[in-house]
């Protein structure tokens, strides 16, 4: 599953309407969800933003498994690995949603 698919499914699990059709005008990021809140558009990418990842983890009630923790310690960037684990968990939830 590529990053675009992961973000779309994670957004679905979080209840966020995700539009990945356009790159971010601010950051140039190719994969960043945009959603409207009270008429304002916000970027959301838990793969690259610690705050977005933490809010996603809370939203889906993510608790890392022992296997995920062991995998994180072997990664060069544990922050990146943690964000990706959260998004993967959310994507699995989103995949099961109708």
N, CA, C and O atoms as a printed pandas DataFrame, in Angstrom:
     atom_number atom_name residue_name chain_id  residue_number  x_coord  y_coord  z_coord
0              1         N          UNK        A               1    0.850   -1.169    0.000
1              2        CA          UNK        A               1    0.000    0.000    0.000
2              3         C          UNK        A               1    0.901    1.239    0.000
3              4         O          UNK        A               1    1.826    1.335    0.806
4              5         N          UNK        A               2    0.632    2.177   -0.895
5              6        CA          UNK        A               2    1.469    3.380   -0.967
6              7         C          UNK        A               2    0.999    4.430    0.048
7              8         O          UNK        A               2   -0.036    4.257    0.692
8              9         N          UNK        A               3    1.760    5.509    0.184
9             10        CA          UNK        A               3    1.448    6.544    1.175
10            11         C          UNK        A               3    0.093    7.193    0.918
11            12         O          UNK        A               3   -0.637    7.502    1.860
12            13         N          UNK        A               4   -0.243    7.397   -0.341
13            14        CA          UNK        A               4   -1.534    8.008   -0.685
14            15         C          UNK        A               4   -2.676    7.133   -0.171
15            16         O          UNK        A               4   -3.614    7.636    0.447
16            17         N          UNK        A               5   -2.598    5.836   -0.423
17            18        CA          UNK        A               5   -3.630    4.911    0.052
18            19         C          UNK        A               5   -3.697    4.902    1.576
19            20         O          UNK        A               5   -4.784    4.918    2.155
20            21         N          UNK        A               6   -2.530    4.876    2.225
21            22        CA          UNK        A               6   -2.492    4.886    3.692
22            23         C          UNK        A               6   -3.188    6.124    4.248
23            24         O          UNK        A               6   -3.988    6.027    5.178
24            25         N          UNK        A               7   -2.881    7.287    3.675
25            26        CA          UNK        A               7   -3.486    8.526    4.160
26            27         C          UNK        A               7   -4.992    8.559    3.930
27            28         O          UNK        A               7   -5.746    8.990    4.803
28            29         N          UNK        A               8   -5.427    8.109    2.768
29            30        CA          UNK        A               8   -6.865    8.109    2.488
30            31         C          UNK        A               8   -7.619    7.223    3.473
31            32         O          UNK        A               8   -8.663    7.619    3.991
32            33         N          UNK        A               9   -7.097    6.027    3.733
33            34        CA          UNK        A               9   -7.764    5.108    4.650
34            35         C          UNK        A               9   -7.678    5.594    6.096
35            36         O          UNK        A               9   -8.634    5.449    6.858
36            37         N          UNK        A              10   -6.538    6.167    6.474
37            38        CA          UNK        A              10   -6.389    6.697    7.830
38            39         C          UNK        A              10   -7.354    7.867    8.043
39            40         O          UNK        A              10   -7.956    7.993    9.109
40            41         N          UNK        A              11   -7.498    8.714    7.034
41            42        CA          UNK        A              11   -8.436    9.838    7.126
42            43         C          UNK        A              11   -9.857    9.322    7.289
43            44         O          UNK        A              11  -10.640    9.871    8.063
44            45         N          UNK        A              12  -10.181    8.276    6.566
45            46        CA          UNK        A              12  -11.505    7.678    6.682
46            47         C          UNK        A              12  -11.744    7.199    8.111
47            48         O          UNK        A              12  -12.814    7.431    8.673
48            49         N          UNK        A              13  -10.753    6.530    8.698
49            50        CA          UNK        A              13  -10.877    6.039   10.076
50            51         C          UNK        A              13  -11.026    7.184   11.066
51            52         O          UNK        A              13  -11.695    7.041   12.089
52            53         N          UNK        A              14  -10.400    8.326   10.762
53            54        CA          UNK        A              14  -10.454    9.489   11.658
54            55         C          UNK        A              14  -11.668   10.370   11.394
55            56         O          UNK        A              14  -11.911   11.331   12.124
56            57         N          UNK        A              15  -12.429   10.045   10.354
57            58        CA          UNK        A              15  -13.591   10.857   10.024
58            59         C          UNK        A              15  -13.236   12.165    9.344
59            60         O          UNK        A              15  -13.962   13.152    9.460
60            61         N          UNK        A              16  -12.119   12.169    8.636
61            62        CA          UNK        A              16  -11.659   13.364    7.931
62            63         C          UNK        A              16  -11.904   13.188    6.435
63            64         O          UNK        A              16  -11.532   12.172    5.848
64            65         N          UNK        A              17  -12.535   14.190    5.829
65            66        CA          UNK        A              17  -12.705   14.185    4.376
66            67         C          UNK        A              17  -11.372   14.578    3.772
67            68         O          UNK        A              17  -10.871   15.678    4.006
68            69         N          UNK        A              18  -10.812   13.690    3.009
69            70        CA          UNK        A              18   -9.447   13.863    2.521
70            71         C          UNK        A              18   -9.437   14.087    1.016
71            72         O          UNK        A              18  -10.010   13.303    0.260
72            73         N          UNK        A              19   -8.786   15.158    0.586
73            74        CA          UNK        A              19   -8.628   15.445   -0.836
74            75         C          UNK        A              19   -7.139   15.422   -1.152
75            76         O          UNK        A              19   -6.404   16.340   -0.788
76            77         N          UNK        A              20   -6.704   14.378   -1.824
77            78        CA          UNK        A              20   -5.282   14.249   -2.167
78            79         C          UNK        A              20   -5.015   14.565   -3.636
79            80         O          UNK        A              20   -3.976   14.190   -4.181
80            81         N          UNK        A              21   -5.949   15.248   -4.263
81            82        CA          UNK        A              21   -5.796   15.496   -5.699
82            83         C          UNK        A              21   -4.768   16.574   -6.026
83            84         O          UNK        A              21   -4.186   16.564   -7.111
84            85         N          UNK        A              22   -4.540   17.500   -5.100
85            86        CA          UNK        A              22   -3.625   18.606   -5.366
86            87         C          UNK        A              22   -2.440   18.583   -4.404
87            88         O          UNK        A              22   -2.614   18.284   -3.222
88            89         N          UNK        A              23   -1.239   18.894   -4.888
89            90        CA          UNK        A              23   -0.111   19.038   -3.960
90            91         C          UNK        A              23   -0.321   20.261   -3.072
91            92         O          UNK        A              23   -1.039   21.189   -3.445
92            93         N          UNK        A              24    0.289   20.259   -1.930
93            94        CA          UNK        A              24    0.174   21.398   -1.018
94            95         C          UNK        A              24    0.828   22.621   -1.647
95            96         O          UNK        A              24    1.971   22.559   -2.101
96            97         N          UNK        A              25    0.102   23.725   -1.671
97            98        CA          UNK        A              25    0.669   24.965   -2.207
98            99         C          UNK        A              25    1.718   25.532   -1.259
99           100         O          UNK        A              25    2.642   26.224   -1.687
100          101         N          UNK        A              26    1.573   25.238    0.027
101          102        CA          UNK        A              26    2.493   25.781    1.024
102          103         C          UNK        A              26    3.782   24.967    1.085
103          104         O          UNK        A              26    4.878   25.523    1.017
104          105         N          UNK        A              27    3.645   23.661    1.212
105          106        CA          UNK        A              27    4.833   22.827    1.409
106          107         C          UNK        A              27    5.293   22.124    0.146
107          108         O          UNK        A              27    6.430   21.657    0.070
108          109         N          UNK        A              28    4.405   22.047   -0.857
109          110        CA          UNK        A              28    4.743   21.303   -2.056
110          111         C          UNK        A              28    4.616   19.802   -1.867
111          112         O          UNK        A              28    4.942   19.032   -2.770
112          113         N          UNK        A              29    4.141   19.376   -0.691
113          114        CA          UNK        A              29    4.005   17.952   -0.407
114          115         C          UNK        A              29    2.991   17.331   -1.354
115          116         O          UNK        A              29    1.918   17.892   -1.575
116          117         N          UNK        A              30    3.319   16.200   -1.901
117          118        CA          UNK        A              30    2.423   15.527   -2.833
118          119         C          UNK        A              30    1.294   14.821   -2.100
119          120         O          UNK        A              30    0.178   14.739   -2.612
120          121         N          UNK        A              31    1.570   14.317   -0.924
121          122        CA          UNK        A              31    0.556   13.560   -0.195
122          123         C          UNK        A              31    0.223   14.283    1.099
123          124         O          UNK        A              31    0.866   14.075    2.128
124          125         N          UNK        A              32   -0.773   15.118    1.033
125          126        CA          UNK        A              32   -1.249   15.808    2.221
126          127         C          UNK        A              32   -2.748   15.985    2.058
127          128         O          UNK        A              32   -3.215   16.513    1.049
128          129         N          UNK        A              33   -3.497   15.541    3.058
129          130        CA          UNK        A              33   -4.954   15.687    3.014
130          131         C          UNK        A              33   -5.325   17.116    3.345
131          132         O          UNK        A              33   -4.657   17.781    4.136
132          133         N          UNK        A              34   -6.379   17.569    2.742
133          134        CA          UNK        A              34   -6.935   18.871    3.068
134          135         C          UNK        A              34   -8.371   18.677    3.483
135          136         O          UNK        A              34   -9.110   17.923    2.849
136          137         N          UNK        A              35   -8.770   19.348    4.538
137          138        CA          UNK        A              35  -10.152   19.273    4.961
138          139         C          UNK        A              35  -10.599   20.634    5.442
139          140         O          UNK        A              35   -9.795   21.452    5.890
140          141         N          UNK        A              36  -11.900   20.864    5.341
141          142        CA          UNK        A              36  -12.483   22.140    5.743
142          143         C          UNK        A              36  -13.012   22.065    7.163
143          144         O          UNK        A              36  -13.644   21.080    7.543
144          145         N          UNK        A              37  -12.760   23.086    7.936
145          146        CA          UNK        A              37  -13.321   23.218    9.278
146          147         C          UNK        A              37  -13.771   24.660    9.419
147          148         O          UNK        A              37  -12.952   25.578    9.456
148          149         N          UNK        A              38  -15.046   24.846    9.496
149          150        CA          UNK        A              38  -15.616   26.195    9.618
150          151         C          UNK        A              38  -15.157   27.120    8.497
151          152         O          UNK        A              38  -14.869   28.293    8.736
152          153         N          UNK        A              39  -15.089   26.602    7.289
153          154        CA          UNK        A              39  -14.733   27.425    6.148
154          155         C          UNK        A              39  -13.243   27.595    5.915
155          156         O          UNK        A              39  -12.847   28.235    4.941
156          157         N          UNK        A              40  -12.411   27.043    6.778
157          158        CA          UNK        A              40  -10.961   27.125    6.607
158          159         C          UNK        A              40  -10.436   25.778    6.157
159          160         O          UNK        A              40  -10.944   24.738    6.577
160          161         N          UNK        A              41   -9.433   25.787    5.313
161          162        CA          UNK        A              41   -8.847   24.552    4.825
162          163         C          UNK        A              41   -7.544   24.288    5.567
163          164         O          UNK        A              41   -6.693   25.169    5.690
164          165         N          UNK        A              42   -7.402   23.062    6.060
165          166        CA          UNK        A              42   -6.214   22.682    6.819
166          167         C          UNK        A              42   -5.529   21.494    6.173
167          168         O          UNK        A              42   -6.188   20.604    5.636
168          169         N          UNK        A              43   -4.201   21.481    6.225
169          170        CA          UNK        A              43   -3.445   20.331    5.774
170          171         C          UNK        A              43   -3.339   19.316    6.896
171          172         O          UNK        A              43   -3.305   19.688    8.069
172          173         N          UNK        A              44   -3.287   18.039    6.548
173          174        CA          UNK        A              44   -3.202   16.956    7.528
174          175         C          UNK        A              44   -2.352   15.848    6.942
175          176         O          UNK        A              44   -2.702   15.276    5.910
176          177         N          UNK        A              45   -1.244   15.539    7.586
177          178        CA          UNK        A              45   -0.407   14.435    7.123
178          179         C          UNK        A              45    0.273   13.793    8.327
179          180         O          UNK        A              45    1.353   14.226    8.729
180          181         N          UNK        A              46   -0.348   12.763    8.908
181          182        CA          UNK        A              46    0.243   12.100   10.062
182          183         C          UNK        A              46    1.500   11.298    9.731
183          184         O          UNK        A              46    2.171   10.816   10.644
184          185         N          UNK        A              47    1.832   11.144    8.461
185          186        CA          UNK        A              47    3.082   10.476    8.099
186          187         C          UNK        A              47    4.286   11.389    8.319
187          188         O          UNK        A              47    5.408   10.916    8.497
188          189         N          UNK        A              48    4.043   12.710    8.305
189          190        CA          UNK        A              48    5.159   13.648    8.427
190          191         C          UNK        A              48    5.029   14.593    9.617
191          192         O          UNK        A              48    6.004   15.242    9.996
192          193         N          UNK        A              49    3.849   14.679   10.207
193          194        CA          UNK        A              49    3.619   15.625   11.288
194          195         C          UNK        A              49    3.332   14.883   12.597
195          196         O          UNK        A              49    2.368   14.124   12.687
196          197         N          UNK        A              50    4.177   15.109   13.610
197          198        CA          UNK        A              50    4.018   14.424   14.898
198          199         C          UNK        A              50    2.667   14.722   15.543
199          200         O          UNK        A              50    2.030   13.821   16.088
200          201         N          UNK        A              51    2.227   15.968   15.485
201          202        CA          UNK        A              51    0.953   16.348   16.097
202          203         C          UNK        A              51   -0.224   15.659   15.434
203          204         O          UNK        A              51   -1.125   15.166   16.113
204          205         N          UNK        A              52   -0.217   15.624   14.093
205          206        CA          UNK        A              52   -1.289   14.939   13.370
206          207         C          UNK        A              52   -1.291   13.453   13.711
207          208         O          UNK        A              52   -2.352   12.852   13.878
208          209         N          UNK        A              53   -0.103   12.862   13.815
209          210        CA          UNK        A              53   -0.002   11.437   14.141
210          211         C          UNK        A              53   -0.518   11.151   15.550
211          212         O          UNK        A              53   -1.225   10.166   15.764
212          213         N          UNK        A              54   -0.169   12.005   16.508
213          214        CA          UNK        A              54   -0.628   11.790   17.876
214          215         C          UNK        A              54   -2.148   11.934   17.966
215          216         O          UNK        A              54   -2.811   11.129   18.620
216          217         N          UNK        A              55   -2.695   12.952   17.313
217          218        CA          UNK        A              55   -4.156   13.126   17.326
218          219         C          UNK        A              55   -4.850   11.932   16.666
219          220         O          UNK        A              55   -5.911   11.503   17.118
220          221         N          UNK        A              56   -4.257   11.401   15.606
221          222        CA          UNK        A              56   -4.808   10.219   14.948
222          223         C          UNK        A              56   -4.766    9.010   15.887
223          224         O          UNK        A              56   -5.736    8.259   15.984
224          225         N          UNK        A              57   -3.643    8.831   16.573
225          226        CA          UNK        A              57   -3.509    7.706   17.508
226          227         C          UNK        A              57   -4.578    7.773   18.592
227          228         O          UNK        A              57   -5.173    6.756   18.946
228          229         N          UNK        A              58   -4.818    8.960   19.113
229          230        CA          UNK        A              58   -5.852    9.138   20.146
230          231         C          UNK        A              58   -7.229    8.844   19.557
231          232         O          UNK        A              58   -8.048    8.172   20.183
232          233         N          UNK        A              59   -7.476    9.346   18.356
233          234        CA          UNK        A              59   -8.780    9.175   17.706
234          235         C          UNK        A              59   -9.118    7.695   17.516
235          236         O          UNK        A              59  -10.257    7.282   17.735
236          237         N          UNK        A              60   -8.121    6.895   17.107
237          238        CA          UNK        A              60   -8.382    5.475   16.845
238          239         C          UNK        A              60   -8.068    4.601   18.056
239          240         O          UNK        A              60   -8.165    3.376   17.992
240          241         N          UNK        A              61   -7.687    5.249   19.170
241          242        CA          UNK        A              61   -7.346    4.528   20.409
242          243         C          UNK        A              61   -6.229    3.508   20.178
243          244         O          UNK        A              61   -6.325    2.354   20.594
244          245         N          UNK        A              62   -5.163    3.966   19.501
245          246        CA          UNK        A              62   -4.036    3.108   19.146
246          247         C          UNK        A              62   -3.153    2.845   20.340
247          248         O          UNK        A              62   -2.731    3.770   21.035
248          249         N          UNK        A              63   -2.876    1.580   20.572
249          250        CA          UNK        A              63   -1.909    1.160   21.587
250          251         C          UNK        A              63   -0.919    0.257   20.860
251          252         O          UNK        A              63   -1.316   -0.765   20.300
252          253         N          UNK        A              64    0.357    0.617   20.862
253          254        CA          UNK        A              64    1.322   -0.180   20.095
254          255         C          UNK        A              64    1.454   -1.592   20.642
255          256         O          UNK        A              64    1.448   -1.812   21.853
256          257         N          UNK        A              65    1.572   -2.540   19.726
257          258        CA          UNK        A              65    1.807   -3.922   20.129
258          259         C          UNK        A              65    3.297   -4.125   20.353
259          260         O          UNK        A              65    4.109   -3.296   19.945
260          261         N          UNK        A              66    3.649   -5.204   20.988
261          262        CA          UNK        A              66    5.051   -5.536   21.249
262          263         C          UNK        A              66    5.831   -5.636   19.932
263          264         O          UNK        A              66    6.971   -5.180   19.844
264          265         N          UNK        A              67    5.215   -6.227   18.923
265          266        CA          UNK        A              67    5.877   -6.381   17.620
266          267         C          UNK        A              67    6.178   -5.011   17.020
267          268         O          UNK        A              67    7.267   -4.802   16.488
268          269         N          UNK        A              68    5.227   -4.069   17.097
269          270        CA          UNK        A              68    5.447   -2.732   16.555
270          271         C          UNK        A              68    6.567   -2.017   17.297
271          272         O          UNK        A              68    7.375   -1.326   16.676
272          273         N          UNK        A              69    6.626   -2.170   18.596
273          274        CA          UNK        A              69    7.671   -1.512   19.396
274          275         C          UNK        A              69    9.040   -2.063   19.042
275          276         O          UNK        A              69    9.992   -1.296   18.900
276          277         N          UNK        A              70    9.158   -3.374   18.896
277          278        CA          UNK        A              70   10.440   -3.978   18.512
278          279         C          UNK        A              70   10.852   -3.471   17.138
279          280         O          UNK        A              70   12.021   -3.156   16.918
280          281         N          UNK        A              71    9.899   -3.391   16.210
281          282        CA          UNK        A              71   10.186   -2.897   14.868
282          283         C          UNK        A              71   10.639   -1.446   14.877
283          284         O          UNK        A              71   11.483   -1.053   14.072
284          285         N          UNK        A              72   10.089   -0.652   15.775
285          286        CA          UNK        A              72   10.447    0.764   15.854
286          287         C          UNK        A              72   11.890    0.947   16.281
287          288         O          UNK        A              72   12.579    1.824   15.761
288          289         N          UNK        A              73   12.361    0.135   17.220
289          290        CA          UNK        A              73   13.721    0.308   17.729
290          291         C          UNK        A              73   14.771   -0.029   16.679
291          292         O          UNK        A              73   15.923    0.388   16.798
292          293         N          UNK        A              74   14.382   -0.782   15.650
293          294        CA          UNK        A              74   15.331   -1.173   14.617
294          295         C          UNK        A              74   15.375   -0.157   13.480
295          296         O          UNK        A              74   16.234   -0.250   12.603
296          297         N          UNK        A              75   14.470    0.800   13.486
297          298        CA          UNK        A              75   14.405    1.792   12.421
298          299         C          UNK        A              75   15.401    2.913   12.696
299          300         O          UNK        A              75   15.661    3.247   13.852
300          301         N          UNK        A              76   15.959    3.495   11.630
301          302        CA          UNK        A              76   16.902    4.600   11.798
302          303         C          UNK        A              76   16.246    5.828   12.410
303          304         O          UNK        A              76   16.875    6.540   13.193
304          305         N          UNK        A              77   14.992    6.083   12.063
305          306        CA          UNK        A              77   14.278    7.244   12.582
306          307         C          UNK        A              77   13.043    6.751   13.345
307          308         O          UNK        A              77   12.012    6.477   12.731
308          309         N          UNK        A              78   13.137    6.635   14.673
309          310        CA          UNK        A              78   12.018    6.089   15.443
310          311         C          UNK        A              78   10.760    6.964   15.380
311          312         O          UNK        A              78    9.650    6.455   15.539
312          313         N          UNK        A              79   10.920    8.267   15.153
313          314        CA          UNK        A              79    9.757    9.149   15.043
314          315         C          UNK        A              79    8.982    8.851   13.766
315          316         O          UNK        A              79    7.754    8.758   13.777
316          317         N          UNK        A              80    9.710    8.705   12.674
317          318        CA          UNK        A              80    9.092    8.358   11.402
318          319         C          UNK        A              80    8.404    6.998   11.508
319          320         O          UNK        A              80    7.281    6.831   11.034
320          321         N          UNK        A              81    9.070    6.036   12.122
321          322        CA          UNK        A              81    8.508    4.693   12.253
322          323         C          UNK        A              81    7.238    4.703   13.107
323          324         O          UNK        A              81    6.281    3.987   12.814
324          325         N          UNK        A              82    7.235    5.508   14.150
325          326        CA          UNK        A              82    6.052    5.593   15.014
326          327         C          UNK        A              82    4.883    6.208   14.263
327          328         O          UNK        A              82    3.760    5.710   14.338
328          329         N          UNK        A              83    5.147    7.297   13.534
329          330        CA          UNK        A              83    4.077    7.921   12.744
330          331         C          UNK        A              83    3.511    6.930   11.734
331          332         O          UNK        A              83    2.295    6.822   11.570
332          333         N          UNK        A              84    4.404    6.207   11.058
333          334        CA          UNK        A              84    3.961    5.247   10.036
334          335         C          UNK        A              84    3.156    4.110   10.670
335          336         O          UNK        A              84    2.171    3.657   10.087
336          337         N          UNK        A              85    3.557    3.649   11.846
337          338        CA          UNK        A              85    2.809    2.581   12.527
338          339         C          UNK        A              85    1.399    3.054   12.880
339          340         O          UNK        A              85    0.435    2.299   12.750
340          341         N          UNK        A              86    1.285    4.292   13.322
341          342        CA          UNK        A              86   -0.032    4.852   13.650
342          343         C          UNK        A              86   -0.900    4.925   12.404
343          344         O          UNK        A              86   -2.067    4.534   12.433
344          345         N          UNK        A              87   -0.335    5.425   11.305
345          346        CA          UNK        A              87   -1.107    5.558   10.065
346          347         C          UNK        A              87   -1.502    4.184    9.534
347          348         O          UNK        A              87   -2.618    4.009    9.045
348          349         N          UNK        A              88   -0.603    3.211    9.625
349          350        CA          UNK        A              88   -0.944    1.855    9.175
350          351         C          UNK        A              88   -2.091    1.272    9.996
351          352         O          UNK        A              88   -2.996    0.645    9.446
352          353         N          UNK        A              89   -2.053    1.476   11.307
353          354        CA          UNK        A              89   -3.135    0.980   12.166
354          355         C          UNK        A              89   -4.460    1.646   11.787
355          356         O          UNK        A              89   -5.489    0.977   11.700
356          357         N          UNK        A              90   -4.433    2.954   11.564
357          358        CA          UNK        A              90   -5.644    3.673   11.173
358          359         C          UNK        A              90   -6.130    3.213    9.798
359          360         O          UNK        A              90   -7.334    3.090    9.571
360          361         N          UNK        A              91   -5.198    2.962    8.885
361          362        CA          UNK        A              91   -5.565    2.504    7.545
362          363         C          UNK        A              91   -6.276    1.155    7.606
363          364         O          UNK        A              91   -7.217    0.915    6.849
364          365         N          UNK        A              92   -5.837    0.289    8.489
365          366        CA          UNK        A              92   -6.509   -1.006    8.660
366          367         C          UNK        A              92   -7.947   -0.804    9.145
367          368         O          UNK        A              92   -8.861   -1.497    8.698
368          369         N          UNK        A              93   -8.136    0.137   10.048
369          370        CA          UNK        A              93   -9.487    0.447   10.523
370          371         C          UNK        A              93  -10.313    1.014    9.384
371          372         O          UNK        A              93  -11.460    0.618    9.179
372          373         N          UNK        A              94   -9.715    1.959    8.633
373          374        CA          UNK        A              94  -10.417    2.572    7.499
374          375         C          UNK        A              94  -10.777    1.566    6.430
375          376         O          UNK        A              94  -11.825    1.682    5.795
376          377         N          UNK        A              95   -9.916    0.570    6.219
377          378        CA          UNK        A              95  -10.162   -0.453    5.201
378          379         C          UNK        A              95  -11.412   -1.260    5.565
379          380         O          UNK        A              95  -12.156   -1.684    4.681
380          381         N          UNK        A              96  -11.638   -1.467    6.848
381          382        CA          UNK        A              96  -12.788   -2.259    7.300
382          383         C          UNK        A              96  -14.083   -1.470    7.367
383          384         O          UNK        A              96  -15.153   -2.044    7.569
384          385         N          UNK        A              97  -13.991   -0.146    7.198
385          386        CA          UNK        A              97  -15.190    0.690    7.248
386          387         C          UNK        A              97  -15.895    0.685    5.906
387          388         O          UNK        A              97  -15.248    0.640    4.860
388          389         N          UNK        A              98  -17.178    0.729    5.931
389          390        CA          UNK        A              98  -17.975    0.753    4.685
390          391         C          UNK        A              98  -18.134    2.169    4.202
391          392         O          UNK        A              98  -18.769    2.403    3.173
